[in-house]
Amino acid sequence: MSGAPVVIVGGGMSGLAAAYELTRRQVPFLLFEAAPALGGVVKTERVDGYVIDAGPDALLTQKPAAINLCGELGIGHRLRPQARRGTFLVRGARLHAMPEASVFGIPTDWAPFATTRAFSLRGKLRMAAEYLLPGRPPAGDESIASFIGRRFGREAVEYLADPLLAGIHGGDAERLSMQALFPRFLEMERRHGSLIRGFRAAARLRTGAPPAPFVAPLGGLRELVDALVAALPAGSVRTGVRVTGIDAAGRDGYRLRLDDGRTVMGEAVILATPPRVTAPMVRGLDPTLAGACARIPSVSVVTAALAYPASAVRHRLDGTGVVVPRSEGLSINALTWVSSKWEGRAPDGRVLLRAYLGGARDPGAIDLATDAIVASAHRDVVRLLGVTGDPVLTRVYRWPHANAQQEVGHVPLMAQIEDRLAIHAGLFVSAAGFRGSGIADCVADGRRQAIAAAEAVPSQRLTA
């Protein structure tokens, strides 16, 4: 196999976005994906009238890269905002509505915050005091727990930082980096001295109702993957082919070794693979780069979809779902009310829910038998929502090492990785866990690295 000007390793969102950008620029490429299907953690199953996203289920409107891509691909008209808003918090085995005017539970309006039962009176007083605290961020990085505890107190760590800010990454609030994951919060502290003051100032500048925080295609996020794949040149993608290593090849760029014994040449290479996969791939080329990539840990997560007759669910499900602090002792970390959050996800008269298990809180969950996972999730659903009877449909999706963890010190670690990459002209990395974590970050960075790769290829190679 001779090769191509640019070789992409990995067919998740970063790799597909890079491939799309190269297609737009008419730069020939080859993309190799070890799995039989493209899309990485984006997977949508359609069964018996249900539309079930097995991995991510939404696009963040605050980061528009993926939404803009949908428009370019001609599926922008398929995007729909979430049908309902409002998140609930489990406290004392009961569901309490989070304040509506809030950002990750941080109040932007006093009235809803004062009346919520999600926090104790003492906790609310301590959180409100953040408005008066001086903004004195530490010189270096700090964990999510450190930041929220410093600004809002320990109760906010237990009921906001851990289940919400860390929970969306499946991580540990005591370890995850504010600098890497929530730089906006740090900037707001620097500019306004207080997050509450900063969010309230931003709300005053906004005209009209705030936009829905999330949107999604009508048929699930797989629509984005399908549209991306359809936009790529025929013959440019190879699935079921694993790249086992990469070597420098002088003026010819890089030689990539495949698991079937063949090699392929690339003038530029984009490694769109998770850090833990990238590390062994580059070990022969640059042990220091491999060691830095290996220092980015990951956790395994499980999602379990359960469907019930609507008549069997006592709760109104008037919202998007519920987050569960670890102190509540439940098996699940969160529960999305899919059929309430998105239109067209369940047949009439049915309710579709999706439970999240595992992560840093319960690393052994992924190894449980399928029946045990379903039983644990169902037991918690019964306790929280008053469900009667068994689910009429269940699906379990295991995602081993799917969530890379950007822990305290990640920003300087990435600086080391960038320094090593600068030594190897034409070599790039792009995947969740490096410069971002969500779909929007992957799309934006994948396209950026594709532009850099295109610029690294001599023009005569593109016209040969």
C-alpha positions in Angstrom: 0.0 0.0 0.0 1.7 3.2 -1.2 0.0 5.8 1.0 -1.4 9.4 0.7 -0.2 12.9 1.4 -2.1 12.8 4.7 -2.8 9.7 6.8 -5.4 9.9 9.6 -5.4 7.3 12.3 -8.8 7.0 14.0 -12.3 7.3 12.8 -14.0 9.0 15.7 -15.3 12.5 15.7 -11.8 14.1 15.6 -10.7 11.9 12.7 -13.9 12.3 10.7 -13.8 16.1 11.2 -10.2 16.2 10.0 -11.1 14.0 7.0 -14.0 16.4 6.1 -11.7 19.4 6.3 -9.1 17.8 4.1 -11.9 16.9 1.6 -13.0 20.5 1.6 -9.4 21.5 0.8 -9.0 18.8 -1.9 -6.1 17.2 0.0 -5.9 13.5 -0.6 -5.9 11.3 2.5 -6.3 7.8 3.9 -8.2 7.2 7.1 -7.6 4.0 9.1 -10.0 2.9 11.9 -9.4 -0.3 13.9 -13.1 -0.9 14.7 -15.5 -2.2 12.0 -17.6 1.0 12.2 -16.8 4.7 12.2 -17.9 7.3 14.8 -16.1 6.2 18.0 -18.3 6.7 21.0 -21.1 8.1 18.8 -23.6 5.3 18.3 -27.4 5.4 17.8 -29.6 2.3 17.9 -33.1 2.4 16.5 -35.3 -0.5 17.8 -39.0 -1.0 18.1 -39.7 2.7 17.6 -37.1 3.9 20.1 -34.1 6.1 19.2 -31.3 5.4 21.7 -28.0 7.2 21.7 -25.5 4.8 23.3 -22.8 7.5 23.9 -23.1 11.3 23.7 -26.6 12.5 22.9 -26.3 16.3 22.4 -24.4 19.2 20.9 -23.5 22.1 23.2 -24.8 25.4 21.8 -22.2 27.4 23.7 -19.5 25.7 21.6 -21.0 25.9 18.0 -18.3 24.0 16.1 -20.4 20.8 15.7 -23.6 22.8 15.1 -21.9 24.7 12.3 -20.6 21.5 10.8 -24.2 20.1 10.7 -25.1 23.2 8.7 -22.2 22.6 6.2 -23.3 19.0 5.8 -26.9 19.9 5.0 -28.4 18.5 8.2 -28.8 21.7 10.2 -32.5 21.6 9.6 -32.6 18.3 11.5 -31.3 19.8 14.7 -33.9 20.3 17.5 -33.5 22.0 20.9 -34.1 19.9 23.9 -37.9 19.8 24.5 -37.6 20.5 28.2 -35.3 22.2 30.6 -34.6 21.6 34.3 -32.4 19.2 36.1 -33.1 17.5 39.4 -30.8 16.6 42.2 -31.1 13.6 44.5 -30.8 14.5 48.2 -32.1 12.4 51.0 -33.4 9.9 48.5 -35.8 12.6 47.1 -35.6 14.6 43.8 -35.2 18.3 44.2 -35.4 20.7 41.2 -32.2 22.7 40.7 -32.7 26.5 40.5 -33.8 27.4 37.0 -31.7 30.5 36.7 -28.3 28.9 37.2 -25.2 27.7 35.4 -24.2 24.2 36.7 -26.3 25.1 39.8 -24.4 28.4 40.3 -27.2 31.0 40.9 -27.8 33.9 38.4 -31.0 35.0 40.1 -31.7 35.0 43.8 -35.4 34.1 44.0 -35.2 30.5 42.5 -32.0 29.9 44.5 -33.6 31.0 47.8 -36.6 28.7 47.4 -34.9 25.6 46.1 -34.7 22.6 48.5 -31.7 21.1 46.7 -29.4 22.8 49.3 -29.6 23.3 53.0 -30.1 26.8 54.4 -26.6 26.8 55.6 -25.3 25.7 52.2 -27.3 28.4 50.4 -26.0 31.1 52.7 -22.4 29.9 52.1 -23.0 29.8 48.3 -24.5 33.2 48.3 -21.5 34.6 50.2 -19.4 33.9 47.1 -20.8 37.2 45.7 -18.8 39.0 48.4 -15.6 37.0 48.4 -12.6 38.6 46.7 -11.3 36.9 43.6 -7.9 35.5 44.5 -7.2 32.6 42.2 -4.1 30.6 43.1 -1.0 30.9 40.9 -1.3 27.4 39.4 -3.9 24.9 38.5 -6.4 23.5 41.0 -9.0 20.8 41.0 -12.7 21.3 40.5 -13.3 20.4 44.1 -10.7 23.0 45.3 -12.2 25.7 43.2 -15.8 25.1 44.1 -15.0 24.6 47.7 -13.0 27.8 47.8 -15.7 29.8 46.2 -18.9 28.1 47.4 -18.2 25.8 50.3 -18.1 22.1 50.9 -21.8 21.5 50.4 -21.4 22.8 46.8 -18.6 20.4 46.3 -20.8 17.4 47.3 -23.9 18.5 45.4 -22.6 20.5 42.5 -18.9 19.9 41.8 -18.9 16.1 42.1 -22.2 15.1 40.4 -22.4 18.0 37.8 -19.0 19.5 36.9 -17.0 16.3 37.4 -19.9 14.0 36.6 -20.3 15.0 33.0 -16.7 13.7 32.5 -17.2 10.6 34.6 -14.3 11.9 36.8 -13.3 12.7 40.3 -13.8 16.4 41.3 -10.7 16.1 43.5 -8.5 15.3 40.5 -10.0 17.0 37.4 -8.4 20.3 36.3 -10.3 23.6 36.4 -7.7 25.1 34.0 -8.3 22.5 31.4 -12.0 21.9 31.7 -13.6 25.1 33.0 -11.2 28.0 32.0 -14.3 30.3 31.6 -15.0 30.0 35.3 -11.4 31.0 36.1 -11.6 34.0 33.7 -14.8 35.1 35.2 -13.3 35.1 38.7 -10.4 37.1 37.4 -12.6 39.7 35.6 -15.5 40.0 38.1 -14.0 38.7 41.3 -17.1 36.5 41.7 -18.8 33.9 39.5 -22.2 35.0 40.7 -21.4 38.6 39.7 -20.0 37.4 36.4 -23.0 35.3 35.5 -25.4 37.9 36.5 -23.6 40.5 34.4 -23.7 38.2 31.4 -27.4 37.6 31.9 -28.1 41.4 32.0 -26.4 41.8 28.6 -28.4 39.0 27.0 -31.5 40.0 25.1 -34.5 37.7 25.0 -34.8 34.2 26.4 -31.5 32.3 26.8 -31.0 29.7 24.0 -31.5 26.0 24.7 -28.1 24.7 26.1 -28.2 21.6 23.9 -29.5 20.5 20.4 -29.5 17.2 18.7 -30.5 15.7 15.3 -34.0 14.2 15.2 -32.7 10.7 14.6 -29.8 10.8 17.2 -26.2 11.9 16.9 -25.4 9.1 14.4 -26.9 11.4 11.8 -23.8 13.6 12.1 -21.5 10.6 11.6 -23.5 9.4 8.6 -23.4 12.8 7.0 -19.7 13.1 7.5 -18.9 9.7 6.1 -21.2 10.5 3.0 -19.2 13.6 2.4 -15.8 11.8 2.2 -14.3 10.6 -1.1 -14.9 7.0 -2.0 -12.0 4.7 -1.1 -10.5 7.2 1.4 -11.5 5.2 4.5 -10.4 1.8 5.7 -12.2 0.2 8.6 -11.1 -2.9 10.5 -7.4 -1.9 10.1 -5.3 -1.2 13.1 -2.1 1.0 13.0 0.4 -0.6 15.4 3.3 1.9 15.1 4.8 4.9 13.3 8.4 5.5 12.2 10.1 8.5 10.7 10.9 8.0 7.0 13.1 11.0 6.3 11.9 13.3 3.4 9.0 10.9 2.7 7.4 11.7 6.1 6.3 8.8 8.1 5.8 5.0 7.7 2.9 3.5 9.5 2.8 -0.2 10.4 -0.5 -2.0 10.0 -1.7 -5.0 12.0 -1.7 -7.2 8.8 2.0 -6.6 8.2 1.7 -4.0 5.5 3.0 -0.4 5.8 1.6 2.9 4.4 3.4 6.2 3.9 2.2 9.6 4.8 3.8 13.0 4.3 1.7 14.2 7.3 0.0 12.1 9.9 -2.9 13.0 12.2 -3.2 10.6 15.1 -6.9 11.0 16.0 -6.8 8.4 18.7 -7.2 8.6 22.5 -4.1 9.4 24.5 -3.9 5.8 25.8 -4.0 4.5 22.2 -1.6 7.1 20.9 1.1 6.4 23.5 2.1 2.9 22.4 1.8 3.9 18.7 4.5 6.6 19.0 6.7 4.8 21.5 9.2 3.7 18.8 9.3 7.2 17.3 9.5 9.3 20.5 9.5 7.6 23.9 9.2 11.0 25.6 6.1 11.9 23.6 4.7 8.4 24.3 5.3 8.8 28.0 3.5 12.2 28.1 0.5 10.8 26.3 0.4 7.8 28.7 0.1 10.2 31.6 -3.4 11.2 30.6 -5.6 8.6 32.4 -9.0 7.4 31.3 -12.1 5.9 32.9 -14.7 3.4 31.7 -18.4 4.2 31.6 -21.6 2.3 31.1 -24.9 3.5 29.8 -28.1 1.6 30.3 -31.3 2.4 28.4 -34.6 1.3 30.0 -38.1 1.8 28.6 -41.4 1.6 30.5 -45.1 2.2 29.9 -45.8 5.8 30.7 -48.6 4.6 33.0 -46.0 2.8 35.1 -44.0 6.0 36.0 -45.3 8.0 38.9 -43.0 11.0 38.4 -44.1 13.7 35.9 -40.6 13.7 34.3 -41.0 17.4 33.6 -37.3 18.1 32.9 -34.2 16.6 31.4 -33.1 14.2 34.2 -31.4 13.8 37.5 -27.9 13.8 38.9 -26.9 11.7 41.8 -24.2 12.7 44.4 -22.1 9.7 45.4 -23.1 10.3 49.1 -26.6 9.1 48.2 -25.3 5.5 47.8 -27.1 4.7 44.5 -25.6 2.6 41.7 -26.2 5.2 39.0 -24.4 8.5 38.6 -27.1 10.2 36.6 -30.4 9.5 34.8 -31.5 11.2 31.6 -35.3 11.3 30.8 -34.7 10.8 27.1 -38.3 10.9 25.9 -38.8 14.1 27.9 -35.6 15.7 26.8 -35.9 15.0 23.0 -38.8 14.6 20.7 -39.4 11.4 18.8 -37.3 9.1 20.9 -40.0 6.7 22.1 -43.3 5.4 20.8 -46.5 7.0 22.2 -47.3 5.8 25.6 -43.7 4.8 26.4 -41.0 6.4 28.5 -37.3 6.0 27.6 -34.7 6.6 30.3 -30.9 6.3 30.2 -28.8 5.6 33.2 -25.1 6.3 33.6 -22.8 4.1 35.7 -19.1 3.6 36.2 -16.6 6.3 35.8 -14.2 7.2 38.5 -16.9 6.6 41.1 -17.3 2.9 40.3 -14.6 1.6 38.0 -15.8 -1.9 38.4 -19.2 -1.3 36.9 -18.1 -2.1 33.3 -17.2 -5.6 34.3 -20.6 -6.5 35.8 -22.9 -8.9 33.9 -25.5 -7.2 31.7 -28.3 -8.5 33.9 -26.7 -7.1 37.0 -26.3 -3.6 35.3 -29.9 -3.6 34.3 -31.1 -4.7 37.7 -29.0 -2.0 39.5 -30.3 0.7 37.2 -33.9 -0.5 37.4 -33.7 -0.6 41.2 -32.6 3.0 41.3 -35.2 4.1 38.8 -37.9 2.5 41.0 -36.6 4.2 44.0 -36.3 7.7 42.4 -39.3 7.7 40.0 -41.8 5.4 41.6 -41.8 3.0 38.7 -44.0 -0.1 38.9 -43.3 -3.3 36.9 -40.3 -4.3 34.8 -38.8 -2.4 31.8 -40.3 -3.4 28.5 -36.9 -2.8 26.7 -33.3 -2.7 28.0 -30.0 -2.0 26.3 -26.5 -1.9 27.9 -23.6 -0.2 26.3 -20.0 -0.6 27.7 -17.4 2.1 26.9 -14.0 0.8 28.2 -11.5 3.7 28.8 -13.8 6.0 26.8 -13.4 9.1 29.0 -9.9 10.6 29.1 -9.4 12.6 32.3 -7.8 16.0 32.1 -6.5 16.1 35.6 -4.7 18.9 37.6 -1.5 19.7 35.6 -3.0 18.8 32.2 -2.3 22.2 30.7 1.5 22.0 31.3 1.4 18.3 30.3 -0.2 19.4 27.0 2.6 22.0 26.6 5.1 19.1 26.8 3.2 17.1 24.2 3.1 20.2 21.9 6.9 20.7 22.3 7.5 17.1 21.3 5.2 17.3 18.3 7.0 20.4 17.1 10.2 18.2 16.8 8.4 15.9 14.3 7.3 18.0 11.3 4.0 16.9 9.9 2.9 14.9 13.0 -0.3 15.9 14.8 -2.6 14.6 17.5 -6.3 15.3 17.9 -8.8 13.4 20.1 -10.8 13.8 23.3 -8.4 14.1 26.2 -5.8 16.3 24.5 -7.2 19.8 23.9 -10.8 19.2 24.8 -13.3 16.6 25.7 -16.7 16.9 24.0 -17.9 16.5 20.5 -17.6 20.3 19.7 -14.0 20.3 21.0 -13.2 17.2 18.8 -14.8 18.7 15.7 -13.0 22.1 16.2 -9.6 20.6 16.9 -9.9 17.9 14.3 -10.4 20.6 11.6 -7.6 22.7 13.0 -5.1 19.9 12.9 -6.3 19.0 9.3 -5.5 22.6 8.2 -2.1 22.3 9.8 -1.5 18.9 8.1 -2.5 20.3 4.7 -0.1 23.2 5.2 2.7 20.7 6.1 2.4 18.8 2.8 4.4 20.3 -0.1 2.2 21.5 -2.9 3.8 19.3 -5.5 2.6 16.2 -3.5 -1.0 17.5 -3.7 -0.9 17.9 -7.5 1.2 14.8 -8.4 
